[in-house]
């Protein structure tokens, strides 16, 4: 009797396209499509890449590899023909690094913010820009860079902000990605990628020593997709 009632409930939810709220995992045909990150070990762990139509995040301390990973994901998106967007909240994008990662600038919308100590105002503008980009539609990957925002300013962002963003991209082909120092938002079907990097140096003397690469350790977490694991990769400079 209980199994029959459950089957009826599930059928009713599917008929109304509300079946993604079930705690059980979805059949493969009903899972959201994935956008490859261009980082082979990570794509293997994620069974294809980042889920489209979901809000995910890359988090970690400074020099943890979070920006290198983000640039690689934008490069992968533009190289496969997607249009990508970067809301560069504090105007920190290094163009040379982006070019070295392989980003096709003809397929990237770069929304530049401003370097300012008025964090709340700058973040508010960044969020407005993100909403405009998402509402315009047609983007494969959209990134909001909040990596340099202080924790106090991030904590003042209402949680309903992330709910509105998720509603905007629900059912779309867009991956929305946050770059932040710590986990602040993730949709039920999104991912949190926690980076921990170890720099590689060349040269022995202080003056000749230079950063040559970065070994990135990445922790993947998402209760909804039941993806959980550790990934190791490297980035050469």
C-alpha positions in Angstrom: 0.0 0.0 0.0 2.8 2.4 0.9 4.7 1.6 -2.3 1.6 2.3 -4.3 1.1 5.7 -2.6 4.7 6.6 -3.2 4.4 5.7 -6.9 1.3 7.8 -7.3 3.0 10.8 -5.5 6.1 10.5 -7.7 3.9 10.3 -10.9 2.0 13.5 -9.8 5.2 15.4 -9.2 6.6 14.4 -12.5 3.5 15.4 -14.3 3.9 18.9 -12.8 7.6 18.9 -13.5 8.3 19.0 -9.7 10.1 15.7 -9.5 13.5 17.4 -9.0 12.5 18.1 -5.5 12.5 14.4 -4.7 15.3 13.3 -2.4 15.9 10.2 -4.5 18.3 10.5 -7.4 16.9 11.2 -10.8 17.0 8.8 -13.8 19.9 9.6 -16.1 17.6 10.9 -18.8 16.1 13.5 -16.4 19.4 14.8 -15.0 20.5 18.3 -16.1 23.1 18.4 -18.9 26.7 19.1 -17.9 29.3 21.6 -19.1 32.8 20.3 -19.2 35.3 22.3 -17.1 38.3 21.4 -19.3 40.0 19.9 -16.2 40.0 16.2 -17.1 40.2 14.7 -13.5 37.5 17.1 -12.4 35.2 16.3 -15.3 35.7 12.5 -14.6 34.7 13.1 -11.0 31.7 15.1 -12.0 30.5 12.6 -14.6 30.8 15.2 -17.4 31.2 18.6 -15.8 29.2 21.4 -14.0 25.4 21.0 -14.1 23.6 23.4 -16.4 20.7 25.3 -15.0 22.3 25.3 -11.5 24.2 27.7 -9.2 27.6 26.3 -8.3 30.7 27.9 -6.6 34.5 27.7 -6.5 35.8 28.6 -3.1 39.2 28.8 -1.4 41.7 31.0 0.2 44.0 33.3 -1.8 46.5 31.4 -4.0 44.5 28.2 -3.6 44.0 27.9 -7.4 40.4 29.1 -7.5 41.1 31.8 -10.2 43.2 29.4 -12.3 40.3 26.9 -12.2 37.8 29.5 -13.1 39.8 30.7 -16.1 40.2 27.1 -17.3 36.4 26.7 -17.1 35.8 29.9 -19.1 38.4 28.7 -21.7 36.7 25.4 -22.0 33.3 27.1 -22.5 34.5 29.5 -25.2 36.5 26.8 -27.0 33.5 24.6 -27.4 31.5 27.5 -28.9 29.6 28.7 -25.9 29.2 32.4 -25.1 30.6 33.1 -21.6 30.4 36.1 -19.3 32.6 37.2 -16.4 31.3 39.8 -13.9 34.6 41.0 -12.6 33.3 42.7 -9.5 36.5 44.3 -8.4 38.2 44.6 -11.8 40.9 42.1 -11.0 41.1 40.0 -14.2 44.6 39.6 -15.5 44.2 39.5 -19.2 47.6 37.8 -19.9 46.6 34.9 -17.6 43.2 34.7 -19.3 44.8 34.5 -22.7 47.3 31.9 -21.5 44.4 29.8 -20.2 43.0 29.7 -23.8 40.0 32.0 -23.4 38.5 33.1 -26.7 37.8 36.8 -26.0 35.5 37.0 -29.0 33.1 34.8 -27.1 33.6 36.4 -23.6 31.5 39.2 -22.2 33.8 40.9 -19.6 31.8 43.1 -17.2 34.3 45.2 -15.3 33.6 46.5 -11.9 35.8 48.9 -9.9 38.5 48.6 -7.4 37.0 50.3 -4.3 36.9 50.0 -0.6 33.1 50.6 -0.7 32.5 46.8 -0.8 28.8 46.8 -0.3 28.2 49.2 -3.2 30.5 47.4 -5.5 29.0 44.0 -4.7 25.5 45.3 -5.2 26.5 46.6 -8.7 28.1 43.2 -9.4 24.9 41.4 -8.4 22.8 43.7 -10.6 25.1 43.1 -13.6 24.9 39.3 -13.0 21.1 39.4 -13.0 21.0 41.4 -16.2 23.3 38.9 -17.9 21.3 35.9 -16.7 18.0 37.5 -17.8 19.4 38.2 -21.2 20.0 34.4 -21.7 22.1 32.6 -24.3 25.2 32.2 -22.1 26.8 28.8 -21.5 28.8 29.9 -18.4 28.4 33.0 -16.3 30.8 33.8 -13.5 30.5 36.3 -10.6 33.9 37.0 -9.1 33.6 37.8 -5.4 36.9 36.3 -4.4 38.3 39.6 -3.1 35.2 40.5 -1.0 35.7 40.6 2.8 33.7 38.0 4.7 31.6 40.7 6.5 30.4 42.1 3.2 29.6 38.6 1.8 27.6 37.8 5.0 25.4 40.9 4.5 24.1 39.6 1.1 20.6 38.4 1.7 20.2 34.6 1.1 17.1 35.4 -1.0 19.5 36.8 -3.6 20.8 33.4 -4.4 17.3 31.9 -4.5 16.3 34.5 -7.1 19.4 33.7 -9.2 18.6 30.1 -9.1 15.0 30.7 -10.2 16.3 32.8 -13.2 18.5 29.9 -14.5 16.3 27.0 -13.6 15.8 24.7 -16.6 18.3 26.7 -18.8 21.6 25.7 -20.4 23.5 28.2 -18.3 26.0 27.3 -15.6 26.2 30.1 -13.0 29.4 30.0 -11.1 30.4 32.0 -8.0 34.0 32.6 -7.1 34.4 33.3 -3.3 36.7 32.8 -0.4 34.3 30.5 1.3 31.0 28.7 0.5 28.2 31.3 0.4 25.6 29.9 -2.0 24.7 26.8 -3.9 21.5 25.5 -5.4 20.2 22.1 -4.5 21.6 20.6 -7.7 24.7 22.7 -7.7 28.3 22.0 -6.7 30.8 23.4 -4.3 34.4 23.1 -5.4 36.8 23.8 -2.6 40.4 24.5 -3.8 43.6 24.1 -1.9 46.7 25.0 -3.9 50.4 24.5 -3.5 52.7 26.8 -5.6 55.7 25.5 -7.5 58.7 27.8 -7.6 61.7 28.0 -10.0 65.1 29.5 -9.1 67.1 29.4 -5.9 67.9 33.0 -5.0 65.2 35.3 -3.8 65.6 37.7 -6.8 65.5 34.9 -9.4 62.8 32.9 -7.8 59.5 32.9 -9.8 56.2 31.1 -9.6 56.2 28.3 -12.2 53.0 26.5 -11.6 50.3 25.4 -9.1 49.3 22.0 -7.8 45.6 22.3 -7.2 43.8 20.0 -4.8 40.0 20.3 -5.2 37.3 18.9 -2.9 34.0 18.3 -4.6 30.7 18.4 -2.6 27.1 18.1 -3.6 24.6 16.1 -1.5 21.9 16.4 -4.2 24.0 14.9 -7.1 25.7 12.5 -4.7 29.1 13.6 -6.0 31.8 13.6 -3.4 35.5 13.3 -3.9 39.0 14.7 -4.1 40.6 15.8 -7.4 44.3 16.7 -8.0 45.4 18.7 -11.0 48.2 21.1 -12.0 48.4 24.5 -13.8 51.7 25.6 -15.4 52.5 29.3 -15.8 
